[in-house]
Amino acid sequence: MNVMSGNAGRIAGVVAALALGACSSGSGLTTGTLLGGAPKVDAAPPPPETASDRALHVGTTTARAQRCGYVFDAGAVRQSYIAFESQQAGAPDQRTKAEQSYDFTVSKVAKGIGSDADYCSEEQTAIIKRDLSQVLAGNFSSPIRGTQPNVGWWSASRTEKPLDREKLFKPNL
């Protein structure tokens, strides 16, 4: 018997046991999802957006766009955002809170990313361009980040880096 095929059999057995264990652990996985059935997703809707969420999004977008050299009128963005928040139903001091939150966010983000020479990468500028276009169009809502279903440890990775077998099986090298 080949030693390699024996190890492969043991590994396959461990993987099968873990997969079946995950199905019964209440994680939302079923054998149907493993074998191609529709995944069961019990995701709650995202919470409603608040003025603080919008201030964070618009202030961060403004600071990031300024840092990466986008040409736009940051003062006009500030004024239109604050006017938008003033028109929203809420407390009478909404305008003051919006101004303070926006200004604080812009200053902190600008300070945090100011010294990073590699900040304006191609991937980063694509995100900034998307967000700045949205803000300049008068849409101040932050991008919705829906909840992702928990599909287990074998789900696709969010990184672009390929899996390195040597690091996986021999981490101490």
N, C-alpha and C positions, 0 to 999 in steps of 0.2 A: 504494500500500500504506500502510496506516495505521501510524504509528510505534508506537502503543501495542500493536497486535497483534504487531508484530515483537519488541518487548521481552517481551511475554507468552510468545511462542514460545521465546525464548532462556531465560527463567526456567524454563519447563516442561522444557526440555531439560536444564538444569543439575540440576533437582530429580530428574529421571528418572535421570540419570547417577549422582548421589549415592546414590539409593535402590538402584540395581543394584550400586554399589560396596560399599555396606554389606552387601548380601546375600552377597558373596563374601569378606568380610573376616574371617570366623570369629566374627562377633558374635552368632551364634545366629539371625540373621534369614535367611529364605529368601524366595523369590518367593511361596511358598505363604502365608507369614505376611502379606505385603503384599497379597495378593489374597484374603484371607479364610480361609486355612487355619488350622489349630490352631498356636499358637505353640510353639516348641521351648524348653523351660525345663530347664536343667541346673543347678538350684540345689541346693547342698549343704544338709543339714539344719542348723538353728541349733545352735551349741555348747550343751552342757548348762549349766544355770544354776548359778551358784556362790553361796556365802554372801555374797560381796562384791556380786554383782548384786542380791540381795534386800535387803541393807543400804542400798544406794544407792536402790533403788526405795522402800522403806518410809520411810527418812529424808527423802528428797526430798518424798514425798507428805505427810508430817507437817508439814514446814516450809512447804510451799506452802499447805496447808489452814489452818494457823495464820495465815499472812500474809493470807489472803483472808477470815478471820473465821468459818470453820466452827467450830461448837460441838461438841467431842468431847473425850474424856479422852486427851490426848497421853501421859500417864504410863502409862495402861493399854495403849495401843498399843505403847509401848516394851517394857513387861513381857511382853506376849503374844508380841511378835516375838522377844525374847531367849529366852523359854522355847521357842519353836518351833525356833530355831537350836540350842539346847542339846540338843534331842531328835534332831537329825540326826546321822547317822553321820559321824564325823570325829575330828579331834584333840581331846584333852581340854580344851585351852584355847579351844575354840570359843566358849564363852560370853563370855569376855573379849574376843576378837576381834570378836564380834558387837556387844557394847556399845560398843567403841571406834569401829568403823566407823559404826554408827548415829549415835552422838553427834557424831562429826566431820561426817558428812553433814548432819545437821540444822543444826548451827551454821554451816557454810559456805554452805548454801543460803539460810538465813534472812538471813545477812549480805549475800549477793549480791542478793537480791530485795527487801530491806527498804526501799531508797530509791526503788524504781520505783513512781511514783504510778499508772501505768497498767497495772500487772501483772495485776490481777484483772479482765481483760476477760471478756466473756460466753463466748467460745471457751475461754479458759483455765480458767474456773470449771467449765465442763462436763467438761473433762478431769480436773480435780482432784476433782470430785464422783464421777466414775466410779472413779478410783483409790482414793479414800478409802473408798468403799463396799466395794471389794474387800478393802482392808486391814482394815477394821472387821469384816468377815465371817471373818477369819482366813486369808485367802488372801494370802500374802506374796510370791508369785512375780511377777516383773516382767512387764508385758505383752509378749507375744512379738512381736518385729518380724521377720517372715519376710523372706527376701530377695526383692527385686523383680526380675522379669526385665528384662534390658537390651533395651529395644525401640527405642532410637535417639532421635535428636534431635527427631523429629516426634511423639513420644508426647505424651499429654495433660499439661499443666502441673499442678503441685500447688497453684498459687496460684488465688485466686478472681478476680484482676484480669484484665479483658479485654485482649487484645492491642492495643497502640497502634501502628497502622500508621506514623504519622509518626516515632515513635522508632525503629521497626525499619528503615525505609528511609532516614531522614534523621537519624542519631544525633547529628550535630554541631549541630543546631539548638537 
